[in-house]
Amino acid sequence: AGIFLDAPTEEEYREALETFILNNPKASAIDEDVTVVITNNKKIKLGKRVAALKRKPTKFNDEQIDYWFNKKIVNDTDVKPTKLRQDKYARDYGGNEEKANQIARCIDELKAKRKDVKKDQPTVDNLLEEFDVNVDKLNSILEKLRTNAVENGNRHKVSPFAPTMYQGETLRSYCIRNGYNYTIINNALKLHRMLPQDDLESLINRLLIEARSKRQNAPTSWIYEKYGSLLRHILIKLQLDPDAIIRNMKENYITLDEAIGHYIFTTNCKNKKYSWLEVPYNYITDEFNYRYLDEEKNNYQQKISDLDTIVEILDEEYFLDEEEKVMLLNTSFQYIKTIRTYQKIDVGFEKNIYRKMKKIEKYNLTDEEIEESYFLPLEFDKNILLGSATELYERRLAARNYSDIWPNLSDWKKNKIIKENKFGDEEINYLNEEKLTREKIKAMHKD
């Protein structure tokens, strides 16, 4: 099991390619025995990766095909990435070239429309803007990430670099030219989306500590810092695999929404022939996550209604078959429903009234959903999801059922209910205070 533990990542292969191009500007091809040392001192068999791409390009996913075959030094025969996709899907669909052409067009067009289409190729300008630093300050911070790669027994010489040359350059190229560890810096940029209060230096220090500690199976601290210590049990409540989702977040520094979205699609896509549908699926989830943020119709029922419309539009444009439409509808519906339940749990566990109101506003919860958000935390105790058969869960469920009528009951009736249901201080406090708190929050929401 151990031989694959140190296998290069896709990012490392790409860094190796960019390094080779930088150091061999006149090269027109890459021999199969070429090995490149990247900024983390790892030796990458770049030649073998390029040879594998040329021999069996259809074994690689669409995003990989786009990246590698748009590089002239790899694609020396000028094969178009779109043509490779067409060949792949023609085989998947029994030689149906017309269908393959529609799939290739769908992938090309929807990828271009997605708002985060360039997020995997950040520029130096993105980094400077994100952290509000100038290039001199950036280089000062990154100095600790300077590497001393060794290639063929000689130290890799860092090219002289004028600060004015950074503008418009990709972050990967900038790191290679300066000898900085690109993976750490790129992950810091991703992590800043989750921890916007941390500055660049703090994030790099955090990542260096995690990279140097060999506790590969330990949860990464930022995940629980961002999403709370209950995350694992919340994911179980949502009927998701917490190990798979947290591992994806940890390895790729992505948000919980993104990890849930990918998990839902991959667990529902049993036939590899339909794996291409993750592109229109991502397009749909992007629409729901971003397009509605500033609109009045950012609510669950409207999103469900719009889902049918969006899939119909995709069908008209790209001629989906019935099974493809059903899969897009089912996976997208499950995603919207799951994220909405998470949002209600997130509101329910928020104790600070100001932050709770901000979240209610952000998620645009209805009065009914605000009510439900107060009940969902009753299913948890001491950071653990309660089983539905436990006595504590049954007591809390009973308290929930009495909460609406509790303020109108006589003291005698209340004492009778408390005795019959064996309510403790926790349930009694909930009944005496929760209804009033809920009504106060809903009134504030309307204002």
C-alpha positions in Angstrom: 0.0 0.0 0.0 2.9 2.3 0.6 4.3 2.7 -2.9 1.7 5.3 -3.9 1.9 7.4 -0.8 4.4 9.8 -2.3 3.0 9.8 -5.9 3.1 13.3 -7.5 0.0 15.4 -7.4 -1.4 17.0 -10.5 -0.2 20.4 -9.2 3.4 19.0 -8.9 3.3 17.6 -12.4 2.3 21.0 -13.7 5.0 22.7 -11.7 7.5 20.3 -13.2 6.3 21.2 -16.7 6.5 25.0 -16.0 9.9 24.5 -14.6 11.1 22.6 -17.6 9.7 25.2 -20.0 11.4 28.0 -18.0 14.8 26.3 -17.9 14.6 25.0 -21.5 12.9 27.8 -23.6 14.1 26.4 -26.9 13.0 22.8 -26.3 10.3 21.5 -28.7 9.6 18.2 -27.0 10.1 16.4 -23.7 11.9 13.0 -23.8 10.5 10.2 -21.8 13.5 10.0 -19.4 13.2 13.6 -18.4 13.1 14.2 -14.6 12.5 17.6 -13.0 13.2 18.7 -9.4 10.5 21.1 -8.3 10.5 23.7 -5.5 9.8 21.2 -2.7 12.8 19.1 -3.8 10.6 16.3 -5.1 11.8 14.6 -8.3 9.1 14.4 -10.9 9.2 12.0 -13.8 7.8 14.5 -16.3 8.8 12.6 -19.4 6.8 9.5 -18.3 3.7 11.7 -17.6 3.9 13.3 -21.0 4.4 9.9 -22.7 1.3 8.5 -20.9 -0.8 11.5 -22.0 0.1 10.9 -25.6 -0.4 7.2 -25.5 -3.8 7.2 -23.8 -5.2 10.7 -23.5 -8.7 9.5 -22.8 -7.6 8.0 -19.5 -7.2 11.6 -18.2 -10.1 13.9 -17.2 -11.3 16.8 -19.2 -9.6 19.4 -17.1 -6.2 17.6 -17.4 -6.7 17.3 -21.2 -7.4 21.0 -21.4 -4.2 22.0 -19.5 -1.7 19.6 -21.0 -2.8 19.6 -24.6 -2.9 23.3 -24.8 0.9 23.2 -24.2 2.7 23.1 -27.5 5.7 21.3 -26.1 3.4 18.4 -25.0 1.0 18.5 -27.9 3.6 18.6 -30.7 1.2 17.2 -33.2 -1.3 20.0 -32.4 -4.2 17.7 -31.4 -7.1 19.8 -30.2 -8.3 19.1 -26.6 -11.9 19.3 -27.9 -11.2 16.6 -30.5 -9.8 14.3 -27.8 -12.9 14.8 -25.7 -15.1 14.0 -28.8 -13.2 10.8 -29.4 -13.5 9.8 -25.8 -17.3 10.4 -25.6 -17.9 8.8 -29.0 -16.5 5.6 -27.6 -18.6 6.0 -24.4 -21.8 6.5 -26.5 -21.3 3.6 -28.9 -19.7 5.6 -31.7 -22.3 8.4 -31.7 -20.2 11.3 -33.0 -23.1 13.8 -33.0 -23.7 13.1 -29.3 -19.9 13.4 -28.5 -19.8 16.7 -30.3 -22.7 18.0 -28.1 -20.9 16.9 -25.0 -17.6 18.5 -26.0 -19.4 21.8 -26.8 -21.3 21.6 -23.5 -18.1 21.2 -21.5 -16.3 24.0 -23.4 -19.1 26.5 -23.1 -20.1 25.8 -19.5 -16.6 25.9 -18.2 -16.1 29.3 -19.8 -19.3 30.5 -18.1 -18.3 29.4 -14.6 -17.3 32.3 -12.4 -14.3 30.4 -10.9 -13.0 29.1 -14.2 -9.5 30.7 -13.6 -9.2 30.0 -9.9 -6.7 27.2 -10.4 -4.3 29.5 -12.2 -4.0 32.5 -9.8 -1.7 35.3 -10.7 0.7 37.3 -8.5 -1.7 40.2 -8.8 -4.4 38.1 -7.2 -2.1 37.4 -4.3 -1.1 41.0 -3.8 -4.8 42.2 -3.9 -6.1 39.4 -1.7 -3.6 40.1 1.1 -3.2 43.8 0.5 0.6 43.8 0.3 3.1 45.1 -2.2 5.6 43.0 -4.1 8.5 43.9 -1.8 6.5 42.9 1.3 5.4 39.7 -0.5 9.0 38.7 -1.3 10.0 39.4 2.3 7.2 37.1 3.6 8.0 34.3 1.1 11.7 34.3 1.7 11.2 31.5 4.3 9.7 29.4 1.5 12.8 29.7 -0.8 13.9 26.2 -1.7 17.3 24.7 -2.5 16.4 22.2 -5.2 19.1 19.9 -6.4 19.2 18.7 -10.0 21.9 16.5 -11.4 24.1 17.2 -8.4 24.0 21.0 -8.9 22.0 23.6 -7.0 19.1 25.0 -9.0 20.0 28.6 -9.9 17.2 31.0 -9.3 16.8 33.4 -12.2 17.4 37.1 -11.6 14.0 38.7 -11.2 12.9 42.3 -11.4 9.9 43.2 -9.3 8.2 44.9 -12.2 8.0 41.7 -14.2 5.4 40.1 -11.9 2.4 41.9 -13.4 0.1 39.4 -15.2 2.3 36.4 -14.5 0.8 33.3 -13.0 1.6 32.5 -9.4 3.2 29.2 -10.4 5.6 30.8 -12.8 6.5 33.5 -10.3 7.3 30.9 -7.6 9.4 28.9 -10.0 11.4 31.9 -11.1 12.1 32.9 -7.5 12.5 29.4 -6.1 9.5 29.6 -3.8 7.4 26.7 -2.7 4.3 27.1 -5.0 2.1 24.5 -3.2 2.4 26.3 0.1 1.7 29.7 -1.4 -1.2 28.5 -3.5 -2.8 26.7 -0.6 -2.4 29.9 1.5 -4.4 31.7 -1.2 -7.1 29.1 -1.1 -7.2 29.0 2.7 -7.7 32.7 2.9 -11.2 32.2 1.5 -12.0 30.2 4.6 -10.0 32.3 7.1 -10.1 35.9 5.8 -9.0 37.3 9.1 -5.5 35.6 8.8 -2.8 37.5 7.0 -0.4 35.8 4.5 2.4 35.2 7.0 0.1 33.6 9.5 -1.4 31.3 6.9 2.1 30.3 5.6 3.3 29.5 9.1 0.2 27.4 9.7 0.7 25.5 6.5 4.4 24.9 7.2 3.6 23.5 10.6 1.1 21.1 9.0 3.4 20.1 6.2 6.2 19.3 8.6 4.1 17.3 11.0 3.6 13.8 9.6 0.1 13.3 11.2 -1.5 12.7 7.8 -4.6 11.2 9.3 -5.2 14.0 11.8 -7.9 16.6 10.8 -6.5 19.9 9.6 -7.0 22.6 12.2 -8.5 25.2 9.8 -11.5 23.0 8.9 -12.8 22.8 12.5 -11.8 26.4 13.1 -13.9 27.5 10.2 -16.8 25.1 10.5 -16.8 24.2 14.2 -16.0 21.1 16.3 -19.4 19.5 15.4 -18.7 19.3 11.7 -18.2 15.5 11.6 -21.5 14.8 13.4 -23.3 17.4 11.3 -22.2 15.6 8.1 -23.5 12.3 9.6 -26.8 14.1 10.3 -26.8 15.2 6.6 -26.3 11.5 5.6 -22.8 12.2 4.1 -19.5 10.5 4.6 -17.5 12.8 6.9 -14.2 11.0 6.2 -14.5 11.5 2.4 -15.6 15.1 2.7 -13.1 16.2 5.3 -10.3 14.5 3.4 -11.2 16.3 0.2 -11.3 19.7 2.0 -7.9 18.9 3.7 -6.1 17.8 0.5 -7.5 20.5 -1.8 -8.2 23.4 0.5 -11.8 23.8 -0.7 -14.9 25.0 1.0 -17.5 22.7 2.7 -20.0 23.6 -0.1 -17.6 22.5 -2.8 -16.7 19.2 -1.0 -20.3 18.4 -0.4 -21.1 19.1 -4.0 -18.4 16.8 -5.3 -19.3 14.0 -2.9 -23.0 14.1 -3.9 -22.2 13.9 -7.6 -19.6 11.1 -7.4 -21.7 8.9 -5.1 -24.7 9.2 -7.5 -22.7 8.8 -10.7 -22.5 5.0 -10.9 -21.8 4.8 -14.6 -18.5 6.4 -15.7 -20.1 7.2 -19.0 -21.9 10.1 -17.3 -18.9 11.5 -15.4 -19.0 14.5 -17.9 -22.2 15.6 -16.3 -20.3 17.0 -13.4 -19.5 20.0 -15.6 -23.2 21.0 -16.0 -23.9 20.0 -12.4 -21.1 22.3 -11.2 -22.6 25.0 -13.5 -26.0 24.5 -11.8 -24.6 24.6 -8.3 -22.6 27.7 -9.1 -25.8 29.4 -10.3 -27.4 28.7 -6.9 -24.4 29.6 -4.8 -23.5 32.9 -6.6 -26.3 34.2 -8.9 -28.9 34.4 -6.1 -26.8 36.0 -3.4 -28.0 39.5 -4.2 -31.5 38.6 -5.3 -34.8 38.5 -3.5 -35.5 35.0 -4.7 -32.6 33.5 -2.7 -34.8 31.0 -0.9 -35.1 27.2 -1.0 -38.5 26.9 -2.8 -37.5 29.3 -5.5 -34.3 27.4 -6.1 -36.2 24.2 -6.5 -38.6 25.8 -8.9 -35.7 27.3 -11.0 -33.9 23.9 -11.0 -36.4 22.4 -13.5 -36.0 25.5 -15.7 -32.2 25.4 -15.8 -32.1 21.7 -16.7 -34.7 22.3 -19.4 -32.5 25.1 -20.9 -29.5 22.8 -20.8 -31.5 20.1 -22.5 -32.6 22.5 -25.3 -29.0 23.6 -25.8 -27.2 20.3 -25.5 -29.8 17.7 -26.3 -29.6 15.7 -23.0 -31.2 12.2 -23.0 -33.7 11.3 -20.3 -31.2 9.6 -18.0 -28.9 12.5 -18.1 -31.7 15.0 -17.3 -32.8 12.8 -14.4 -29.3 12.5 -13.0 -28.8 16.3 -13.2 -32.1 16.9 -11.5 -31.6 14.4 -8.7 -28.0 15.4 -7.9 -28.7 19.1 -8.0 -31.9 18.7 -5.9 -30.0 16.6 -3.3 -27.2 19.3 -3.2 -29.7 22.2 -2.7 -31.6 20.3 0.0 -28.4 19.2 1.8 -26.9 22.7 1.8 -30.2 24.2 2.9 -30.3 21.8 5.9 -26.7 22.7 6.7 -27.6 26.4 6.6 -30.4 25.9 9.1 -28.1 23.9 11.4 -25.5 26.6 11.1 -28.0 29.2 12.2 -29.3 27.0 15.0 -25.9 26.5 16.6 -25.0 30.2 16.5 -25.4 31.7 20.0 -24.4 35.2 19.2 -27.6 37.1 18.3 -25.9 39.5 16.0 -24.1 36.8 14.0 -27.3 34.7 14.0 -29.2 37.6 12.4 -26.4 38.0 9.8 -26.6 34.3 8.9 -30.4 34.4 8.7 -30.1 37.4 6.3 -27.3 35.8 4.3 -29.3 32.5 3.9 -32.6 34.3 3.6 -34.4 31.9 5.9 -38.2 32.0 6.1 -40.0 32.2 9.4 -40.7 28.5 9.2 -37.0 27.8 8.6 -36.0 30.0 11.5 -38.3 27.9 13.7 -36.7 24.7 12.4 -33.2 26.1 13.0 -33.9 26.2 16.7 -35.0 22.6 16.8 -32.2 21.0 14.8 -29.5 21.5 17.6 -31.7 19.4 19.9 -30.4 16.3 18.0 -26.9 16.9 19.3 -25.4 16.7 22.8 -21.8 17.4 23.8 -20.6 17.5 20.2 -22.3 14.1 19.4 -25.3 13.4 17.2 -27.8 11.6 19.4 -29.4 8.4 18.3 -33.2 8.7 17.8 -33.8 5.8 20.3 -31.9 7.5 23.2 -33.9 8.7 26.2 -32.3 12.2 25.9 -33.4 12.5 22.3 -37.0 11.5 23.2 -37.1 14.0 26.0 -35.9 16.8 23.7 -38.4 15.8 21.0 -41.2 16.0 23.6 -39.9 19.4 24.7 -40.0 20.6 21.1 -43.6 19.4 20.7 -44.7 21.4 23.8 -42.7 24.5 23.0 -45.3 26.4 21.0 -48.1 26.0 23.6 -45.9 26.2 26.7 -46.4 30.0 27.3 -50.2 29.5 27.4 -50.3 26.6 29.9 -51.1 26.9 33.6 -48.4 26.2 36.2 -50.3 23.0 37.2 -50.3 21.7 33.6 -46.6 22.6 33.1 -45.6 20.7 36.3 -47.7 17.7 35.1 -46.0 17.6 31.7 -42.5 18.0 33.4 -43.2 15.1 35.7 -44.7 12.8 33.0 -41.8 13.4 30.5 -39.0 13.5 33.2 -37.8 16.9 32.0 -34.6 18.1 33.6 -33.3 21.7 34.0 -32.1 21.7 30.3 -35.6 20.9 28.9 -37.4 23.3 31.4 -35.1 26.2 30.5 -35.6 25.4 26.8 -39.4 25.5 27.2 -39.4 28.7 29.3 -37.0 30.7 27.1 -36.8 29.3 23.6 -40.2 30.3 22.3 -39.7 33.9 23.4 -36.2 34.0 21.8 -37.5 32.6 18.5 -40.3 35.2 18.3 -37.8 37.9 19.0 -35.5 36.7 16.3 -38.3 36.5 13.7 -39.5 40.0 14.6 -36.0 41.3 14.2 -35.7 39.5 10.8 -38.9 41.2 9.6 -37.6 44.6 10.6 
